[in-house]
C-alpha cells in the first residue's frame, strides 16, 4: 500500500496516508484502475511486513507445505524475483506460487490455513469451518470482528502467526479445545 498511496497522492493531488485506508474498497474503482497498474513495475519497492519473514516462512515450510496464493497481477517470474530479493526461495521457503484471478476467491483453493489481510475473505470463512484464516491486521480490515468467528484469528506479526498455527495443529491432531 505504501507505493500505491505514493502514486495515488501524486496522480490525484491528495494526501492519503496508509493509516487512512480503513476499508478494502477505500479508493474509488476508477482511481484504483489508474493507480494499480503503475504500482506493478515498482514491486521491488513493496515493503516487507517483518524483517525476519524469511526465517518464519522457512520454519513453517520445514513442517508444513507452504504455498503462496496471490491475486497480484505481476507475473510469477516477477513475484519470484521479488521473493528472491528478500531471501525467500522456492523449494526452501515455499512449495509454489499460485496466481489467482482477482475475480476468483482464494477460498476456491483448498488449504488448511490462510494468512491474508482481506476482510471479505474473513467474512466468508464461516462457510469453511474446517479451515482457518489468520487475518493479518491492517487498517482496512478493522471492521471485521474476529472474536465472533471460530476460524478467523487476527494476528499482528509473524510470532503470532507461528503460535496460532501450533494451536490449530494441536486442535486438529488431538482435539484440544482452542482458546484465543
C-alpha positions in Angstrom: 0.0 0.0 0.0 2.9 2.4 0.6 3.8 2.5 -3.1 0.1 2.7 -4.1 -0.5 5.6 -1.7 2.5 7.5 -3.0 1.4 7.2 -6.7 -2.2 7.9 -5.8 -1.4 11.1 -4.0 0.8 12.3 -6.8 -1.7 11.3 -9.5 -4.8 12.9 -7.8 -3.1 15.6 -5.7 -4.3 14.0 -2.5 -2.7 13.5 0.9 -3.9 10.0 1.8 -1.8 8.1 4.4 -1.5 4.3 4.8 -3.4 4.6 8.1 -6.3 6.4 6.5 -7.2 3.3 4.4 -10.0 2.0 6.6 -11.9 -0.1 4.1 -10.8 -2.7 1.4 -12.7 -0.5 -1.2 -11.4 2.8 0.1 -10.3 4.0 -3.3 -12.9 4.7 -6.0 -12.7 1.9 -8.6 -11.9 4.3 -11.4 -9.0 5.8 -9.5 -7.8 2.4 -8.4 -7.8 1.3 -12.0 -5.5 4.2 -12.9 -3.0 3.7 -10.0 -2.7 -0.1 -9.6 -1.1 -0.7 -13.0 1.5 2.0 -12.1 2.5 0.0 -8.9 3.2 -3.2 -10.7 6.6 -2.2 -12.1 7.7 -0.9 -8.7 7.3 -4.3 -6.9 10.9 -4.2 -5.7 9.9 -1.2 -3.6 7.0 -3.0 -1.8 7.8 -3.1 1.9 8.3 -6.3 3.8 5.9 -6.8 6.7 8.6 -8.2 9.0 12.4 -8.1 8.7 12.5 -11.8 9.6 9.7 -13.0 7.4 12.2 -15.3 5.5 13.1 -17.1 8.8 9.4 -17.6 9.8 8.4 -18.9 6.4 11.4 -21.2 6.3 10.4 -22.6 9.7 6.8 -23.1 8.6 7.9 -24.8 5.4 10.1 -27.3 7.3 6.9 -28.7 8.9 4.2 -27.8 6.5 3.6 -27.4 2.8 3.7 -23.6 2.3 2.3 -22.2 -0.9 2.0 -18.5 -1.9 -1.5 -17.9 -3.1 -1.8 -14.4 -4.7 -4.0 -12.2 -6.8 -1.1 -9.9 -7.5 -1.1 -9.1 -11.2 2.6 -9.3 -11.8 3.8 -12.5 -13.4 5.1 -15.4 -11.4 8.6 -14.7 -12.6 8.4 -11.1 -11.3 6.9 -12.3 -8.0 9.7 -14.9 -7.7 12.3 -12.2 -8.3 10.8 -10.1 -5.5 10.7 -13.0 -3.1 14.3 -13.9 -4.1 15.4 -10.3 -3.3 14.1 -10.7 0.3 15.7 -14.2 0.6 12.5 -16.2 0.2 13.3 -19.0 -2.2 11.1 -21.6 -4.0 11.8 -25.0 -2.6 13.3 -23.8 0.6 10.7 -21.4 1.9 7.6 -22.3 -0.2 6.5 -25.1 -2.5 4.9 -23.0 -5.2 3.4 -19.7 -6.2 -0.3 -20.0 -7.2 -1.7 -17.0 -9.1 -5.4 -16.4 -8.6 -7.5 -14.3 -10.9 -8.5 -11.3 -8.9 -12.2 -12.1 -9.6 -11.8 -15.6 -8.0 -11.8 -16.4 -4.4 -8.7 -17.7 -2.7 -11.1 -20.0 -0.8 -11.6 -21.9 -4.1 -8.1 -23.3 -3.3 -8.3 -25.8 -0.6 -5.8 -25.0 2.1 -6.0 -25.7 5.9 -4.7 -22.3 6.9 -4.6 -19.0 5.0 -2.7 -15.9 6.0 -4.3 -12.8 4.4 -5.4 -9.3 5.1 -8.6 -9.2 3.0 -11.7 -8.6 5.2 -14.0 -10.1 2.5 -12.2 -13.4 2.8 -12.6 -13.3 6.6 -16.3 -12.7 6.2 -16.7 -15.9 4.0 -14.7 -18.2 6.3 -17.8 -19.3 8.2 -18.6 -21.3 5.1 -15.4 -23.3 5.6 -15.4 -24.4 9.3 -12.5 -26.8 8.9 -10.2 -24.1 7.5 -8.6 -21.2 9.3 -7.7 -17.7 8.3 -5.0 -15.8 10.2 -6.2 -12.2 9.4 -3.1 -10.1 9.3 -4.0 -6.8 11.0 -4.3 -3.8 8.7 -6.2 -0.5 8.8 -8.6 -1.8 6.1 -9.7 -4.9 8.0 -10.6 -3.3 11.3 -14.4 -3.6 10.7 -14.2 -7.4 10.8 -14.9 -8.7 14.3 -12.7 -11.7 14.5 -13.8 -12.6 18.1 -17.2 -13.6 16.6 -15.6 -16.2 14.3 -14.2 -19.6 15.4 -11.9 -19.9 12.4 -10.6 -16.4 11.9 -7.9 -15.1 14.2 -6.4 -11.7 14.0 -2.6 -11.7 14.0 -0.3 -8.7 14.4 3.1 -10.2 13.5 4.8 -13.4 12.4 5.3 -14.6 16.0 1.5 -14.7 16.4 1.2 -16.5 13.1 3.6 -19.2 14.2 1.9 -19.6 17.6 -1.6 -19.7 16.0 -0.5 -22.4 13.6 0.8 -24.5 16.5 -2.5 -24.1 18.4 -4.6 -25.0 15.3 -2.3 -28.0 14.7 -2.8 -29.3 18.3 -6.6 -28.8 17.9 -6.7 -30.8 14.6 -4.4 -33.5 15.8 -5.5 -34.0 19.4 -8.9 -32.4 19.6 -7.6 -29.8 22.1 -10.1 -27.0 22.7 -8.9 -23.8 21.2 -8.8 -20.7 23.4 -7.7 -17.4 22.0 
